[in-house]
Structures are given as structure tokens and as C-alpha cells.
Amino acid sequence: MAIAKKAASAAKSDLPIGGRIRATRLARGLTLGQVAAAAGLTEGFVSKLERDQVSPSVASLVAVCEALGLKVGELFDAPASAIVRAGDGAQINFGGTDAKEYLLSSGNQTSIEVLHSVIAPGGSGGDELYALNCEVEFVYVLRGQLEMILGPEHHMLNTGDAMTFRGRDAHTWRNPSDESVEVLWVMSPAP
């Protein structure tokens, strides 16, 4: 599947994932250059990602994970129990900008992944379209307004709106408003 790729901004990542990316690369006997080439990124970007010195776009993070044969969810610690109490979801960085994301589904769950996101005004999944390795992606807007972009189609979702689409279809999202948006994402199987 073709995904447009480019380096993300050089802002320091809030949540360290670089160590897991580096450990996976080394365990698979891959060089920085091999991962960069397979992901369509620069070797310097992948090196900075491994040192948590950049905040990747969703497209870049997905591309690196695909190059390593990883599911994106494997980069993050998750609660061991099936119950995640209010406010206890593991904070993750699924990519994108100005979004705080929390994993609500159990880390050992592979059939479904549930994320809760709070996206600041102007926050987005990046300018590039990306695809996830899942059959179905569901988004529900808890509060605010979210623009979903699927190829040439733009869909504005407001509080209470939901959308279901194939996760493998190229897409991205953004908060076009001047207020935060709160979103629930469900992906199956877990990417």
C-alpha cells in the first residue's frame, strides 16, 4: 500500500518510543539505513526518532512500524487488566500534532484497540494521508468538531457524530476549530 511519507517536525516527543523502535530494529538485525529506506524516510530522521528527538506524523510512525514488522500499539505500555478506570488509560503518542492520546483497551488485546484523544485547536494527524493495518476504523466525536479526510473526501464531524471506514484506506484528520475536540477511536483488529 502506498503511503506518502516525509519527516515530521523536530519537536521533542512527549512520550518516549524511540528505545522500543531501536531495540526492535537491532533485534531484527536491520541498519538505520535499511529501516529508513523501507519507510521512505531519511536515516537522520529515523536516528532522531530512536532518540526521541522528533515527534513523528502518524504516516511516518506507521511507515517505520511497517518497516520493522511491528503493530503501532506494540510501542506503548498498556494496563495489564481489562478494566481501565477513568483517567487511568496509558498515555501514548500515536503520531500527529497537538493531540493527547490514551489507550483504553488492554495491552494484550489484539482484536480491538480503543483510543481516547483530546486534540487541541489546529491539531492533526499530519498533512499526509496514512493507512493502518486494520480492517475497520471507527471514530466518535465526544465533544467538538473533527475533520476526517479520506482521499479527496472531507467530512466534518460534530459532537455525537460517528464515522466508520476501512482502516486500510488512506486518511488523516484535523481539528479545524478554535476549541479542543475529544474523540473516541476504535480499530479492529488492533493495528
C-alpha positions as CSV (number, residue, x, y, z in Angstrom):
1,M,0.0,0.0,0.0
2,A,1.4,3.4,-1.0
3,I,1.6,6.0,1.8
4,A,3.1,9.4,1.2
5,K,5.9,9.9,3.7
6,K,8.1,12.8,4.9
7,A,9.9,13.7,8.1
8,A,7.9,15.2,10.9
9,S,8.7,18.3,12.8
10,A,11.8,18.3,15.0
11,A,9.8,18.9,18.3
12,K,10.8,16.6,21.1
13,S,8.3,13.8,21.6
14,D,6.3,13.8,24.9
15,L,6.3,10.1,25.2
16,P,9.4,8.0,24.6
17,I,9.0,5.3,22.0
18,G,12.5,5.5,20.5
19,G,14.0,2.8,22.7
20,R,11.5,0.3,21.6
21,I,12.0,1.2,17.9
22,R,15.7,0.9,18.3
23,A,15.5,-2.4,20.2
24,T,13.2,-3.9,17.6
25,R,15.5,-2.7,14.7
26,L,18.6,-4.2,16.4
27,A,16.7,-7.5,17.3
28,R,15.8,-7.9,13.6
29,G,19.4,-7.2,12.5
30,L,18.4,-4.1,10.5
31,T,20.5,-0.9,10.0
32,L,19.2,2.6,10.3
33,G,19.6,2.9,6.5
34,Q,17.5,-0.2,5.8
35,V,14.6,0.9,8.0
36,A,14.8,4.5,6.6
37,A,14.7,3.2,3.0
38,A,11.8,0.8,3.7
39,A,9.9,3.5,5.4
40,G,10.7,6.2,2.8
41,L,12.3,8.5,5.4
42,T,15.8,9.8,5.9
43,E,18.3,7.9,8.0
44,G,18.7,11.0,10.1
45,F,15.0,11.2,10.9
46,V,14.9,7.5,12.0
47,S,18.0,8.1,14.1
48,K,16.3,11.1,15.8
49,L,13.1,9.1,16.3
50,E,15.1,6.3,18.1
51,R,16.5,9.0,20.4
52,D,13.0,10.6,21.0
53,Q,14.2,13.9,19.4
54,V,11.4,14.2,16.9
55,S,7.6,13.9,17.1
56,P,6.6,11.8,14.1
57,S,3.5,12.3,11.9
58,V,1.1,9.4,12.0
59,A,2.2,8.5,8.5
60,S,5.8,8.4,9.5
61,L,5.2,6.3,12.6
62,V,3.1,3.8,10.7
63,A,5.8,3.6,8.0
64,V,8.5,2.9,10.5
65,C,6.4,0.3,12.2
66,E,5.6,-1.4,8.9
67,A,9.3,-1.4,8.0
68,L,10.1,-3.1,11.4
69,G,7.1,-5.5,11.2
70,L,5.6,-4.0,14.3
71,K,2.0,-3.1,15.1
72,V,1.9,0.5,16.2
73,G,0.2,-0.5,19.5
74,E,3.2,-2.6,20.4
75,L,5.2,0.6,21.0
76,F,3.2,1.5,24.1
77,D,2.8,0.1,27.6
78,A,-0.8,-0.7,28.4
79,P,-2.6,-1.6,31.6
80,A,-2.5,-5.3,32.3
81,S,-6.1,-5.6,33.4
82,A,-9.1,-5.5,31.2
83,I,-10.6,-2.6,33.3
84,V,-9.2,0.9,32.7
85,R,-10.7,3.3,35.2
86,A,-11.4,6.9,34.3
87,G,-8.2,8.8,33.9
88,D,-6.0,5.6,34.1
89,G,-5.5,5.0,30.3
90,A,-1.9,4.7,29.3
91,Q,-0.9,7.9,27.6
92,I,0.6,7.1,24.2
93,N,1.8,9.1,21.2
94,F,0.2,7.6,18.1
95,G,1.7,10.4,16.0
96,G,0.3,13.7,14.8
97,T,0.5,17.0,16.5
98,D,-1.2,18.7,19.4
99,A,-3.1,15.5,20.5
100,K,-3.1,13.8,23.8
101,E,-4.0,10.1,23.3
102,Y,-4.8,7.4,25.9
103,L,-5.0,3.7,25.3
104,L,-8.3,2.4,26.8
105,S,-8.1,-1.2,25.6
106,S,-6.0,-3.8,27.3
107,G,-2.4,-4.2,26.0
108,N,-2.9,-7.9,25.4
109,Q,-6.0,-7.3,23.3
110,T,-5.3,-7.9,19.6
111,S,-8.9,-8.0,18.2
112,I,-9.6,-4.3,19.0
113,E,-7.8,-1.1,20.0
114,V,-9.6,1.8,21.6
115,L,-8.1,5.3,22.0
116,H,-9.4,8.4,23.6
117,S,-7.9,11.6,22.2
118,V,-8.1,15.2,23.1
119,I,-6.9,17.3,20.2
120,A,-6.0,21.0,20.6
121,P,-7.1,23.6,18.0
122,G,-5.2,23.0,14.8
123,G,-4.0,19.5,15.9
124,S,-3.8,16.9,13.2
125,G,-2.7,13.5,12.0
126,G,-0.3,15.4,9.6
127,D,-0.7,16.6,6.1
128,E,0.0,13.2,4.6
129,L,-2.6,10.6,4.3
130,Y,-1.8,7.3,6.1
131,A,-3.4,3.9,6.4
132,L,-3.5,1.5,9.3
133,N,-3.2,-2.3,9.3
134,C,-6.7,-2.8,10.4
135,E,-10.0,-3.8,8.7
136,V,-12.3,-1.3,10.4
137,E,-11.7,2.1,12.0
138,F,-14.5,3.9,13.9
139,V,-14.4,7.4,15.1
140,Y,-16.9,9.0,17.5
141,V,-16.7,12.7,18.4
142,L,-17.5,13.1,22.1
143,R,-17.1,16.9,22.1
144,G,-16.2,19.5,19.5
145,Q,-15.5,19.3,15.7
146,L,-13.2,16.9,13.8
147,E,-12.5,17.0,10.1
148,M,-11.9,13.5,8.6
149,I,-10.0,13.4,5.3
150,L,-10.3,10.2,3.2
151,G,-8.6,10.7,-0.1
152,P,-10.3,13.6,-1.8
153,E,-13.3,13.4,0.6
154,H,-13.6,15.8,3.6
155,H,-16.1,15.0,6.2
156,M,-16.9,17.4,9.1
157,L,-17.9,15.5,12.3
158,N,-19.6,17.3,15.2
159,T,-20.4,16.3,18.8
160,G,-22.2,13.0,18.7
161,D,-21.3,12.2,15.1
162,A,-19.7,8.9,14.2
163,M,-17.9,7.5,11.2
164,T,-16.9,4.0,10.1
165,F,-14.4,3.3,7.3
166,R,-11.7,0.8,6.3
167,G,-8.5,1.5,8.2
168,R,-6.5,0.5,5.2
169,D,-8.0,3.4,3.2
170,A,-5.6,6.4,3.1
171,H,-6.8,9.1,5.6
172,T,-5.9,11.7,8.1
173,W,-7.7,14.1,10.5
174,R,-7.6,17.6,11.9
175,N,-9.3,19.9,14.4
176,P,-10.3,22.9,12.3
177,S,-11.9,24.8,15.2
178,D,-10.6,27.1,17.9
179,E,-11.6,24.7,20.7
180,S,-10.3,21.3,21.7
181,V,-12.1,18.2,20.3
182,E,-12.5,15.0,22.2
183,V,-12.6,11.8,20.2
184,L,-13.0,8.0,20.7
185,W,-11.2,5.8,18.1
186,V,-11.9,2.1,17.7
187,M,-9.8,-0.1,15.4
188,S,-10.3,-3.7,14.6
189,P,-8.1,-5.7,14.6
190,A,-5.6,-3.7,16.6
191,P,-3.1,-2.2,14.2
